[in-house]
């Protein structure tokens, strides 16, 4: 009788990570979700992550970090989040919402957790098409981290199980991601993508930051109803 494969999955509470969770479960993985309270501008995305993980994951680990000690990003520092940019401008250069080395920091924690859990797969919702220009979302970065992971771990050295980074969204448009998630039953009304959500409604989005603009574009191009509550701008 074959064992159920285990995976660690980076879960932010946003649209992409909710979709990869549905994909991982559809592929038969028992999932341990990993989220971070890293000093981001708001922690409502963690509330969304907890709700999403509640019935879908074997375990949900939330790690406390404080990347505000480094700053350098509009998400962790006293810097305004860009709003109202043209969708065509998104992905042109590295925006101020990039958090220095964030995916490397997060994946390093996921790698440690995977060793403890006996998981050979780490899911991350990076995307190289409809994305905000972040350097740690590119396929070459993922390949390099996977190589490093198998050099840096006990399981890799002893060849008892190689770590694989699963990136099911890497070559998908936001519209494709949404269509796939809907096929798998994802309720996108429970997700939060916004960089700077307004006060009040816990799942409301500002409607003007890059993440909101990409989200709107995805639902529009998918030709499906957008369940997101956007503030008026």
C-alpha positions as CSV (number, residue, x, y, z in Angstrom):
1,X,0.0,0.0,0.0
2,X,1.6,3.3,-1.1
3,X,2.0,6.1,1.4
4,X,0.3,9.4,0.9
5,X,3.0,11.9,-0.3
6,X,3.7,14.8,2.0
7,X,4.2,18.4,0.9
8,X,5.0,21.8,2.6
9,X,3.2,24.6,0.9
10,X,3.8,28.4,1.3
11,X,0.4,29.9,2.0
12,X,0.0,33.6,2.0
13,X,-3.8,33.8,2.0
14,X,-3.8,35.2,-1.5
15,X,-5.3,34.0,-4.8
16,X,-2.2,32.2,-6.0
17,X,-1.4,30.3,-2.9
18,X,-5.1,29.2,-2.4
19,X,-4.9,27.8,-6.0
20,X,-1.7,25.8,-5.4
21,X,-3.2,24.4,-2.2
22,X,-6.2,23.1,-4.3
23,X,-3.8,21.7,-6.9
24,X,-1.6,20.0,-4.3
25,X,-4.6,18.4,-2.7
26,X,-5.9,17.4,-6.1
27,X,-2.6,15.7,-6.7
28,X,-3.0,13.6,-3.6
29,X,-0.6,15.4,-1.2
30,X,-1.1,15.7,2.5
31,X,-0.2,19.3,3.0
32,X,1.5,21.2,5.8
33,X,0.9,24.9,5.2
34,X,3.5,27.5,6.2
35,X,2.8,31.2,6.6
36,X,4.7,34.1,8.0
37,X,4.1,37.1,10.2
38,X,7.1,39.0,8.9
39,X,6.3,42.6,9.8
40,X,4.2,43.2,6.7
41,X,1.9,46.2,6.6
42,X,-1.1,44.2,7.6
43,X,-1.7,40.7,8.9
44,X,-5.2,40.2,7.5
45,X,-3.7,38.0,4.9
46,X,-2.8,35.6,7.7
47,X,-6.4,35.5,8.8
48,X,-7.3,34.5,5.3
49,X,-4.5,31.9,5.3
50,X,-5.8,30.4,8.5
51,X,-9.4,30.1,7.1
52,X,-8.1,28.6,3.9
53,X,-5.9,26.0,5.7
54,X,-8.4,25.1,8.3
55,X,-10.1,22.2,6.4
56,X,-7.5,21.6,3.7
57,X,-4.3,21.0,5.6
58,X,-2.9,18.5,8.0
59,X,-1.1,21.3,9.9
60,X,-0.7,25.1,9.5
61,X,2.5,26.6,10.9
62,X,2.9,30.4,11.2
63,X,6.4,31.7,11.8
64,X,7.1,35.0,13.3
65,X,9.9,37.0,11.6
66,X,10.5,40.7,11.7
67,X,11.8,41.9,8.3
68,X,11.0,45.4,9.4
69,X,14.5,45.3,11.0
70,X,15.9,45.4,7.5
71,X,13.2,47.5,5.8
72,X,13.8,48.4,2.1
73,X,10.2,47.6,1.0
74,X,6.9,49.3,0.9
75,X,5.5,46.2,2.6
76,X,7.9,46.4,5.6
77,X,8.9,50.0,5.8
78,X,7.4,53.5,6.0
79,X,7.2,53.8,2.2
80,X,4.0,54.4,0.3
81,X,2.6,51.5,-1.7
82,X,2.4,52.5,-5.4
83,X,-1.2,52.8,-6.6
84,X,-2.9,53.5,-9.8
85,X,-0.2,52.3,-12.1
86,X,-1.0,51.1,-15.6
87,X,-1.2,47.3,-15.9
88,X,1.3,47.6,-18.7
89,X,3.8,49.2,-16.3
90,X,3.6,46.3,-13.8
91,X,6.5,43.9,-14.4
92,X,8.6,46.7,-15.9
93,X,11.5,46.9,-13.3
94,X,11.5,45.7,-9.7
95,X,8.9,47.7,-7.7
96,X,9.3,49.1,-4.2
97,X,6.9,46.3,-3.0
98,X,9.6,43.8,-3.5
99,X,10.8,42.5,-0.1
100,X,14.5,41.8,-0.2
101,X,15.2,38.1,-0.5
102,X,11.7,37.2,0.8
103,X,11.2,34.0,-1.2
104,X,14.7,32.8,-0.2
105,X,13.9,33.4,3.5
106,X,10.5,31.7,3.2
107,X,11.8,28.8,1.2
108,X,14.7,28.2,3.6
109,X,12.1,27.8,6.4
110,X,10.0,25.6,4.2
111,X,13.0,23.4,3.5
112,X,13.7,23.0,7.2
113,X,10.1,22.1,7.9
114,X,10.0,19.7,5.0
115,X,13.0,17.8,6.5
116,X,11.2,17.5,9.8
117,X,7.9,16.5,8.2
118,X,9.5,14.0,5.8
119,X,8.1,15.9,2.8
120,X,9.9,15.7,-0.5
121,X,7.9,18.5,-2.2
122,X,7.6,22.2,-1.5
123,X,4.9,24.1,-3.3
124,X,5.3,27.8,-4.0
125,X,2.9,29.9,-6.0
126,X,5.4,31.9,-8.1
127,X,4.4,33.1,-11.5
128,X,6.6,34.3,-14.3
129,X,3.9,35.8,-16.6
130,X,1.3,38.0,-14.8
131,X,3.6,39.1,-11.9
132,X,5.0,42.2,-10.3
133,X,8.6,42.0,-11.6
134,X,10.1,40.2,-8.6
135,X,13.4,38.5,-9.3
136,X,12.7,35.6,-6.9
137,X,9.7,34.5,-9.0
138,X,11.7,33.5,-12.1
139,X,12.2,29.8,-13.2
140,X,16.0,30.1,-13.0
141,X,15.8,31.2,-9.4
142,X,13.6,28.2,-8.5
143,X,15.9,25.8,-10.3
144,X,18.9,27.3,-8.4
145,X,17.2,27.0,-5.0
146,X,16.2,23.4,-5.7
147,X,19.8,22.6,-6.5
148,X,21.0,24.3,-3.3
149,X,18.3,22.5,-1.3
150,X,19.6,19.1,-2.3
151,X,23.2,20.1,-1.4
152,X,22.2,21.6,2.0
153,X,20.1,19.0,3.6
154,X,20.7,15.7,5.3
155,X,18.2,13.9,3.1
156,X,19.9,15.3,0.0
157,X,23.4,14.3,1.1
158,X,22.3,10.8,2.2
159,X,20.1,10.5,-0.9
160,X,17.2,9.4,1.1
161,X,14.8,11.7,-0.7
162,X,15.5,14.6,-3.0
163,X,13.5,17.9,-2.4
164,X,11.5,19.1,-5.4
165,X,10.1,22.6,-5.6
166,X,6.7,22.5,-7.3
167,X,5.6,25.6,-9.1
168,X,2.4,24.7,-10.9
169,X,1.6,28.3,-11.7
170,X,4.9,29.3,-13.1
171,X,3.8,29.5,-16.8
172,X,0.2,30.4,-16.3
173,X,-1.5,33.7,-16.8
174,X,-3.6,35.1,-13.9
175,X,-6.7,34.2,-15.9
176,X,-5.5,30.6,-16.3
177,X,-4.8,30.4,-12.6
178,X,-8.3,31.6,-11.8
179,X,-9.9,29.2,-14.2
180,X,-7.9,26.2,-12.8
181,X,-8.8,27.2,-9.2
182,X,-12.5,27.5,-10.0
183,X,-12.4,24.0,-11.6
184,X,-11.0,22.8,-8.2
185,X,-13.6,24.6,-6.1
186,X,-11.5,27.5,-4.8
187,X,-13.6,30.3,-3.2
188,X,-11.6,33.4,-4.2
189,X,-13.9,35.5,-2.1
190,X,-12.0,34.1,0.9
191,X,-8.6,35.2,-0.4
192,X,-6.8,38.5,0.2
193,X,-4.2,39.7,-2.4
194,X,-4.1,43.5,-1.6
195,X,-0.8,45.1,-0.5
196,X,-2.6,47.9,1.4
197,X,-6.2,46.9,2.3
198,X,-8.5,49.6,3.7
199,X,-9.6,49.5,7.3
200,X,-13.0,47.9,8.0
201,X,-14.0,44.9,5.9
202,X,-11.4,42.3,6.7
203,X,-11.3,40.9,3.1
204,X,-11.7,44.2,1.3
205,X,-9.1,45.2,-1.3
206,X,-7.9,48.7,-2.1
207,X,-8.4,48.2,-5.8
208,X,-5.5,50.3,-6.9
209,X,-2.2,48.6,-5.9
210,X,-0.3,46.3,-8.3
211,X,-1.7,43.2,-6.7
212,X,-5.3,44.4,-7.0
213,X,-4.8,45.5,-10.6
214,X,-3.4,42.1,-11.5
215,X,-6.3,40.4,-9.7
216,X,-8.9,42.5,-11.5
217,X,-7.1,41.8,-14.8
218,X,-7.2,38.0,-14.2
219,X,-10.9,37.8,-13.5
220,X,-11.7,40.0,-16.4
221,X,-9.6,38.0,-18.8
222,X,-10.9,34.7,-17.4
223,X,-14.4,36.0,-18.2
224,X,-15.8,35.1,-14.8
225,X,-17.4,37.1,-12.0
226,X,-14.9,38.7,-9.6
227,X,-16.0,38.1,-6.0
228,X,-13.5,40.6,-4.6
229,X,-14.7,43.6,-2.6
230,X,-12.7,46.6,-3.8
231,X,-12.7,50.1,-2.1
232,X,-13.6,53.0,-4.3
233,X,-10.5,54.8,-5.8
